[in-house]
Amino acid sequence: MIGRCPPQLPEEFRRAIEEMARGKELTAPATLVIQKELFRTDVSKNHNRLSIPASQISDGFLTEEERRRLRARRKGRVDVRVVDLRRCPRDALKLGVCANLLGGLLGVTIGTPPKQPCCSLIEGLADLEAAVCLCTAIKANVLGINLNVPVSLSLLLNVCSKKVPKGFVCA
């Protein structure tokens, strides 16, 4: 609703974010993934962006410097990239080939596992889409092994000739 103040970030979220950032030097801003109800204009042929008025973006948890940077961007607009998760492989068994590849890269298995089955699952995706798909699989533990998420994601993307997008954080 226009004119309504957005809800404050719940204290438990704020604490969790602070704990995750404690002791880490962040070289790039974290990527925020939002869920938003889509309207016809958001997906129309000539309107290739999501519309969220800057006045409706809650910034109460940002530092003054972050607020200033946010408001200084092109007339208060914040650019976002849309990732369609329907493009991600849905079959957990298919993603299991990525676990085999990752296990080999981390020295869990003997020999060099073939990269083709895993990489072919993400080859048609842009780097950001591939990162989101693999991040989702890693976080959901469909790969079936305990992982260091940033290292695992980076290894899988690199071996498949993809890059972790600048500022992307799998959290």
LOKOLKE-288097 format. One record per residue: residue number from 1; residue in one letter; z, x negated, y negated of N, C-alpha, C in turn. Coordinates in Angstrom, 2 decimals. Atoms other than C-alpha are relative to their C-alpha. Layout:
REM residues N
NODE NUM a Z X Y Z X Y Z X Y
...
//
This chain:
REM residues 171
NODE 1 m 0.00 -0.83 1.18 0.00 0.00 0.00 0.00 -0.88 -1.25
NODE 2 i 0.06 0.76 1.24 -0.85 -1.29 -3.42 1.24 0.29 -0.83
NODE 3 g -1.16 -0.17 0.85 2.09 -1.87 -5.71 1.32 -0.10 0.73
NODE 4 r -1.23 0.11 -0.77 4.61 -2.15 -2.90 0.30 -1.46 0.26
NODE 5 c -0.37 1.39 -0.25 6.53 -5.40 -2.54 -0.08 -0.29 1.49
NODE 6 p 0.07 0.34 -1.42 5.79 -7.16 0.75 1.39 -0.35 0.51
NODE 7 p -1.32 0.32 -0.55 8.73 -7.67 3.11 0.26 -1.50 -0.08
NODE 8 q -0.40 1.41 0.01 10.66 -10.93 2.91 -0.18 -0.57 1.40
NODE 9 l 0.09 0.68 -1.28 10.14 -13.48 5.66 1.36 0.09 0.67
NODE 10 p -1.30 -0.10 -0.67 12.88 -12.78 8.24 0.68 -1.36 0.08
NODE 11 e -0.78 1.23 0.02 15.65 -15.37 8.13 -0.20 -0.81 1.28
NODE 12 e 0.19 0.73 -1.26 15.16 -16.25 11.82 -1.34 -0.74 0.02
NODE 13 f 1.29 0.67 0.09 11.49 -17.07 11.14 0.10 -1.21 -0.92
NODE 14 r -0.15 1.08 0.97 12.40 -19.14 8.10 0.72 -1.19 0.65
NODE 15 r -0.76 1.07 -0.66 14.97 -21.12 10.15 -0.87 -0.70 1.05
NODE 16 a 0.85 0.59 -1.04 12.50 -21.64 13.02 -1.05 -0.91 -0.62
NODE 17 i 1.01 0.82 0.68 9.85 -22.95 10.62 0.63 -1.29 -0.52
NODE 18 e -0.68 1.19 0.52 12.34 -25.31 8.98 0.37 -0.96 1.13
NODE 19 e -0.35 0.86 -1.14 13.51 -26.60 12.39 -1.22 -0.71 0.56
NODE 20 m 1.22 0.62 -0.52 9.94 -27.22 13.55 -0.49 -1.11 -0.91
NODE 21 a 0.49 0.98 0.96 9.14 -29.15 10.38 0.96 -1.17 -0.21
NODE 22 r -1.02 1.03 0.24 12.37 -31.19 10.35 -0.42 -1.31 0.65
NODE 23 g 0.30 1.34 -0.52 11.64 -34.90 10.74 -1.48 -0.27 0.20
NODE 24 k 1.44 0.21 -0.18 7.87 -34.44 10.77 -0.64 -0.19 -1.36
NODE 25 e 0.78 0.16 1.22 5.54 -35.74 8.14 -1.29 0.79 0.18
NODE 26 l 1.19 -0.82 -0.10 2.91 -33.08 7.69 -1.06 -0.57 -0.93
NODE 27 t 1.05 0.60 0.81 -0.31 -34.72 6.54 -0.97 1.04 -0.53
NODE 28 a 0.87 -1.07 0.45 -2.15 -31.44 6.17 0.77 1.31 0.13
NODE 29 p -0.72 -1.27 -0.10 -1.02 -27.89 5.61 -0.26 0.67 1.35
NODE 30 a 0.14 -0.72 -1.26 -0.44 -25.78 8.70 -0.97 1.15 -0.19
NODE 31 t 0.91 -1.12 0.04 -2.98 -23.13 9.55 0.76 1.28 0.31
NODE 32 l -0.66 -1.27 -0.19 -1.71 -19.58 9.24 -0.97 0.95 0.69
NODE 33 v 0.80 -1.00 -0.71 -3.02 -17.03 11.71 0.61 1.35 -0.33
NODE 34 i -0.52 -1.31 0.38 -2.69 -13.47 10.47 -0.65 1.08 0.84
NODE 35 q 0.56 -1.17 -0.63 -3.21 -10.12 12.05 -0.11 1.05 -1.09
NODE 36 k 0.24 -0.93 1.10 -4.74 -7.56 9.72 -0.85 1.15 0.51
NODE 37 e 0.83 -1.14 -0.33 -6.09 -4.08 10.12 -1.36 -0.20 -0.67
NODE 38 l 1.34 0.19 0.56 -9.85 -4.31 9.65 -0.53 1.29 -0.58
NODE 39 f 0.65 -1.12 0.65 -11.70 -2.04 7.30 -1.50 -0.22 0.06
NODE 40 r 1.46 0.08 -0.09 -15.40 -1.30 7.22 -0.55 -1.13 -0.87
NODE 41 t 0.50 1.06 0.88 -15.91 -3.67 4.27 0.28 -1.39 0.55
NODE 42 d -0.33 1.32 -0.56 -14.25 -6.53 6.19 -1.06 -0.47 1.00
NODE 43 v 0.96 0.37 -1.05 -16.91 -6.45 8.90 -1.43 0.43 -0.32
NODE 44 s 1.35 -0.43 0.36 -19.92 -5.14 7.00 -0.93 -1.21 -0.09
NODE 45 k 1.03 1.03 -0.07 -23.15 -7.12 7.08 0.03 -0.96 -1.20
NODE 46 n 0.08 0.83 1.20 -22.99 -8.41 3.50 1.35 -0.41 -0.56
NODE 47 h -1.36 0.30 0.49 -19.23 -8.91 3.19 0.68 -0.87 1.07
NODE 48 n -0.45 0.88 -1.09 -18.39 -11.95 5.34 1.37 -0.61 -0.26
NODE 49 r -1.36 0.49 0.23 -14.72 -12.24 4.45 0.98 1.16 0.13
NODE 50 l -1.05 -1.01 -0.01 -11.43 -10.42 4.74 0.50 0.18 -1.42
NODE 51 s -0.49 -0.28 1.35 -10.12 -8.75 1.63 1.50 0.24 0.04
NODE 52 i -1.43 -0.18 0.19 -6.46 -9.22 0.85 0.28 -0.42 -1.44
NODE 53 p -0.27 0.37 1.39 -5.60 -9.06 -2.84 1.16 -1.00 -0.09
NODE 54 a -1.04 1.02 0.15 -3.54 -12.06 -3.95 1.34 0.62 -0.34
NODE 55 s -1.26 -0.66 0.37 -0.95 -9.65 -5.34 0.74 0.53 1.22
NODE 56 q -0.63 -0.51 -1.21 -0.27 -8.49 -1.78 0.43 -1.10 0.96
NODE 57 i -0.40 1.12 -0.84 0.40 -11.96 -0.39 1.43 -0.37 -0.36
NODE 58 s -1.39 0.36 0.25 4.11 -12.63 -0.02 0.12 -1.51 -0.13
NODE 59 d -0.14 1.44 0.19 5.01 -16.03 -1.41 1.45 -0.40 -0.28
NODE 60 g -1.40 0.26 0.29 8.80 -15.79 -1.70 0.58 -1.19 0.75
NODE 61 f -0.52 1.11 -0.80 9.30 -18.46 0.96 -0.69 -1.32 -0.34
NODE 62 l 0.71 1.21 0.39 6.94 -20.97 -0.68 0.77 -0.76 -1.08
NODE 63 t -0.58 0.78 1.09 8.05 -23.81 -2.91 -0.79 0.32 -1.27
NODE 64 e 0.69 -0.26 1.27 7.11 -23.58 -6.58 -1.36 -0.70 -0.03
NODE 65 e 1.26 0.76 -0.07 4.44 -26.27 -6.02 -1.02 0.73 0.85
NODE 66 e 0.92 -0.73 -0.88 2.92 -24.28 -3.12 -0.47 1.29 -0.66
NODE 67 r 0.39 -1.22 0.72 2.95 -21.10 -5.20 -1.06 -0.30 -1.06
NODE 68 r 0.93 0.39 1.06 1.19 -22.87 -8.06 -1.38 -0.30 0.60
NODE 69 r 1.28 0.32 -0.65 -1.50 -24.24 -5.70 -0.70 1.26 0.49
NODE 70 l 0.58 -1.24 -0.51 -2.01 -20.83 -4.11 -0.63 0.81 -1.13
NODE 71 r 0.49 -0.80 1.13 -2.43 -19.09 -7.46 -1.13 -0.69 -0.76
NODE 72 a 1.04 0.74 0.71 -4.68 -21.84 -8.85 -1.35 0.07 0.70
NODE 73 r 1.26 -0.07 -0.74 -7.28 -21.30 -6.15 -0.86 1.13 -0.54
NODE 74 r 1.04 -0.92 0.43 -10.43 -19.49 -7.22 0.47 1.43 -0.26
NODE 75 k -0.39 -1.34 0.45 -9.09 -16.49 -9.11 1.04 0.64 0.92
NODE 76 g -1.08 -0.54 -0.82 -6.10 -16.13 -6.79 -0.42 0.37 1.41
NODE 77 r 0.45 -0.33 -1.35 -8.22 -15.70 -3.67 0.36 -1.12 0.96
NODE 78 v -0.28 0.97 -1.05 -7.31 -17.43 -0.44 -1.08 0.17 1.06
NODE 79 d 1.05 -0.08 -1.00 -10.19 -18.25 1.89 0.60 -0.11 1.39
NODE 80 v -0.44 0.08 -1.39 -9.63 -17.61 5.58 -1.24 0.01 0.89
NODE 81 r 1.07 -0.06 -0.98 -11.81 -18.16 8.60 0.41 0.98 1.09
NODE 82 v -0.27 -1.01 -1.01 -12.07 -15.36 11.13 -0.37 -0.56 1.37
NODE 83 v 0.25 0.43 -1.37 -11.76 -16.26 14.81 0.10 1.23 0.88
NODE 84 d 0.04 -1.15 -0.90 -12.76 -13.59 17.29 0.49 -0.44 1.37
NODE 85 l -0.59 0.43 -1.27 -10.45 -14.09 20.28 -0.72 0.60 1.20
NODE 86 r 0.77 -0.55 -1.12 -12.78 -11.94 22.38 -1.01 -1.01 0.53
NODE 87 r 0.93 1.03 -0.46 -15.02 -15.02 22.59 0.68 -0.99 0.93
NODE 88 c -0.73 0.92 -0.88 -12.28 -16.93 24.45 -0.16 0.45 1.45
NODE 89 p 0.04 -0.38 -1.41 -12.52 -17.08 28.25 1.24 0.80 0.36
NODE 90 r -1.13 -0.87 -0.34 -10.32 -14.27 29.58 0.58 -0.34 1.37
NODE 91 d -0.40 0.23 -1.38 -10.12 -15.42 33.19 0.89 -1.24 0.10
NODE 92 a -0.95 1.12 -0.12 -7.02 -17.58 33.79 -0.48 -1.01 1.04
NODE 93 l 0.50 0.93 -1.02 -8.72 -19.05 36.87 -1.03 -0.95 -0.60
NODE 94 k 0.97 0.86 0.67 -11.55 -20.34 34.70 0.71 -1.05 -0.84
NODE 95 l -0.74 0.96 0.81 -9.04 -21.94 32.35 0.75 -1.01 0.86
NODE 96 g -0.62 0.95 -0.91 -7.47 -23.60 35.39 -0.79 -1.29 0.13
NODE 97 v 0.79 1.23 -0.06 -10.36 -26.07 35.38 0.36 -0.91 -1.16
NODE 98 c -0.47 0.82 1.12 -9.07 -27.22 32.00 1.32 -0.68 0.36
NODE 99 a -1.25 0.62 -0.46 -5.68 -27.85 33.62 -0.32 -1.19 0.89
NODE 100 n 0.40 1.13 -0.85 -7.41 -30.04 36.22 -0.48 -1.17 -0.84
NODE 101 l 0.51 1.04 0.89 -9.21 -31.96 33.49 1.15 -0.64 -0.77
NODE 102 l -1.13 0.53 0.78 -6.06 -32.31 31.39 0.93 -0.82 0.89
NODE 103 g -0.83 0.75 -0.94 -4.04 -33.40 34.43 -0.57 -1.38 0.25
NODE 104 g 0.64 1.30 -0.20 -6.57 -36.17 35.03 0.11 -0.89 -1.22
NODE 105 l -0.10 0.78 1.23 -6.52 -37.25 31.41 1.41 -0.53 -0.22
NODE 106 l -1.39 0.41 0.17 -2.72 -37.42 31.45 0.51 -0.82 1.17
NODE 107 g -0.41 0.81 -1.14 -2.66 -39.31 34.76 0.77 0.77 1.05
NODE 108 v -0.71 -0.81 -0.98 -1.27 -36.40 36.76 -0.72 0.00 1.33
NODE 109 t 0.77 0.04 -1.24 -4.08 -36.56 39.31 -0.65 -1.36 0.15
NODE 110 i 0.68 1.28 -0.27 -5.84 -39.48 40.94 -1.49 0.23 -0.11
NODE 111 g 1.44 -0.12 0.18 -9.45 -40.08 40.04 -0.31 0.64 -1.33
NODE 112 t 0.44 -0.59 1.27 -11.48 -38.73 37.18 -0.52 1.40 0.27
NODE 113 p 0.48 -1.36 -0.23 -11.79 -34.96 37.20 -1.24 0.27 -0.84
NODE 114 p 1.20 -0.31 0.78 -15.14 -33.56 36.09 0.36 0.83 -1.22
NODE 115 k -0.30 -0.74 1.23 -15.11 -32.34 32.51 -0.90 1.21 -0.17
NODE 116 q 0.98 -1.04 0.22 -18.10 -30.04 32.84 0.54 1.43 0.13
NODE 117 p -0.43 -1.40 -0.10 -16.38 -26.87 34.15 0.85 0.46 -1.19
NODE 118 c -0.84 -0.38 1.13 -13.79 -26.88 31.35 -0.82 0.04 -1.28
NODE 119 c 0.75 0.09 1.26 -16.11 -27.97 28.56 -1.05 1.10 -0.11
NODE 120 s 1.02 -1.04 0.07 -18.75 -25.41 29.50 0.61 1.33 -0.45
NODE 121 l -0.66 -1.23 0.44 -16.17 -22.67 28.81 0.07 0.10 -1.52
NODE 122 i -0.17 -0.01 1.46 -15.88 -23.71 25.16 -1.20 -0.57 -0.75
NODE 123 e 1.12 0.69 0.66 -19.27 -25.33 24.47 -0.70 0.84 -1.05
NODE 124 g 0.68 -0.83 0.99 -20.69 -22.36 22.56 0.87 0.38 -1.19
NODE 125 l -0.94 -0.36 1.05 -17.65 -22.11 20.32 0.05 -1.05 -1.10
NODE 126 a -0.24 0.95 1.10 -17.10 -23.69 16.91 1.33 -0.70 0.27
NODE 127 d -1.23 0.77 -0.22 -14.31 -26.29 16.74 1.25 0.86 -0.17
NODE 128 l -1.17 -0.83 0.24 -11.84 -23.79 15.27 0.19 1.02 1.11
NODE 129 e -0.10 -0.99 -1.08 -12.64 -21.14 17.88 0.49 -0.65 1.29
NODE 130 a -0.42 0.71 -1.21 -12.28 -23.67 20.71 1.47 -0.38 -0.09
NODE 131 a -1.40 0.39 0.18 -8.97 -24.90 19.28 0.92 1.21 0.18
NODE 132 v -0.83 -1.20 -0.11 -7.60 -21.36 18.99 0.06 0.48 1.45
NODE 133 c 0.03 -0.43 -1.40 -8.71 -20.46 22.54 0.87 -0.89 0.88
NODE 134 l -0.79 0.92 -0.83 -7.22 -23.58 24.12 1.47 0.04 -0.39
NODE 135 c -1.39 -0.10 0.46 -4.08 -23.32 21.99 0.65 1.23 0.62
NODE 136 t -0.53 -1.24 -0.57 -3.61 -19.74 23.16 0.28 -0.17 1.48
NODE 137 a -0.19 0.23 -1.44 -4.06 -20.80 26.80 1.19 -0.92 0.26
NODE 138 i -1.10 0.95 -0.18 -1.66 -23.73 26.44 1.33 0.68 -0.29
NODE 139 k -1.25 -0.65 0.39 0.99 -21.67 24.66 0.40 1.09 1.00
NODE 140 a -0.29 -1.04 -0.98 0.71 -18.85 27.21 0.28 -0.59 1.38
NODE 141 n -0.23 0.75 -1.24 1.09 -21.50 29.94 -0.89 0.48 1.14
NODE 142 v 0.92 -0.36 -1.06 -1.94 -20.18 31.82 -0.50 -1.22 0.74
NODE 143 l 0.43 1.21 -0.68 -2.71 -23.78 32.64 1.01 -0.42 1.06
NODE 144 g -0.97 0.23 -1.05 0.49 -23.88 34.70 0.73 -1.32 -0.02
NODE 145 i -0.74 1.27 0.08 1.86 -27.24 33.52 0.67 -0.10 -1.36
NODE 146 n -0.70 0.21 1.27 4.37 -28.25 30.85 -0.74 -1.07 -0.79
NODE 147 l 0.85 0.88 0.79 2.51 -29.92 28.02 0.60 -0.31 -1.36
NODE 148 n -0.22 0.29 1.41 2.93 -31.66 24.70 -1.20 0.63 -0.69
NODE 149 v 1.11 -0.82 0.49 0.85 -29.09 22.87 -0.98 -0.74 -0.90
NODE 150 p 1.00 0.66 0.86 -0.69 -31.17 20.03 -0.82 -1.06 0.73
NODE 151 v 0.72 1.05 -0.74 -1.58 -34.08 22.35 -0.97 0.63 0.98
NODE 152 s 0.85 -0.65 -1.00 -2.95 -31.79 25.07 -1.21 0.65 -0.64
NODE 153 l 1.10 -0.67 0.69 -5.04 -29.77 22.65 -1.01 -1.02 -0.50
NODE 154 s 0.87 1.04 0.53 -6.43 -32.89 21.01 -0.80 -0.66 1.12
NODE 155 l 0.70 0.63 -1.13 -7.27 -34.50 24.38 -1.11 0.90 0.53
NODE 156 l 1.01 -0.91 -0.54 -9.07 -31.43 25.69 -1.17 0.17 -0.95
NODE 157 l 1.09 -0.17 0.96 -11.05 -30.91 22.51 -0.85 -1.26 -0.10
NODE 158 n 0.74 1.26 0.13 -12.00 -34.59 22.21 -0.90 -0.26 1.20
NODE 159 v 0.81 0.27 -1.19 -13.20 -34.90 25.80 -1.19 0.96 0.09
NODE 160 c 1.10 -0.98 0.02 -15.36 -31.81 25.23 -0.83 -0.10 -1.28
NODE 161 s 0.77 0.26 1.22 -16.86 -33.31 22.04 0.28 1.01 -1.11
NODE 162 k -0.45 -0.88 1.08 -14.91 -30.95 19.79 1.09 -0.73 -0.76
NODE 163 k -1.05 0.62 0.81 -12.47 -31.82 17.03 1.06 1.02 -0.35
NODE 164 v -1.06 -0.87 0.51 -9.11 -30.41 16.05 -0.29 0.19 -1.48
NODE 165 p 0.30 -0.22 1.41 -9.89 -28.77 12.71 1.12 -0.54 -0.90
NODE 166 k -0.97 0.56 0.94 -8.19 -30.41 9.73 1.03 1.06 -0.38
NODE 167 g -1.08 -0.90 0.35 -4.82 -28.81 9.14 0.38 0.99 1.09
NODE 168 f -0.30 -0.95 -1.07 -4.88 -26.85 12.42 1.25 -0.44 0.75
NODE 169 v -1.22 0.27 -0.76 -1.48 -26.65 14.10 0.13 1.07 1.06
NODE 170 c -0.19 -0.94 -1.10 -1.07 -25.05 17.50 1.50 0.22 0.12
NODE 171 a -1.45 -0.27 -0.01 2.35 -23.46 17.10 0.29 1.39 0.50
//
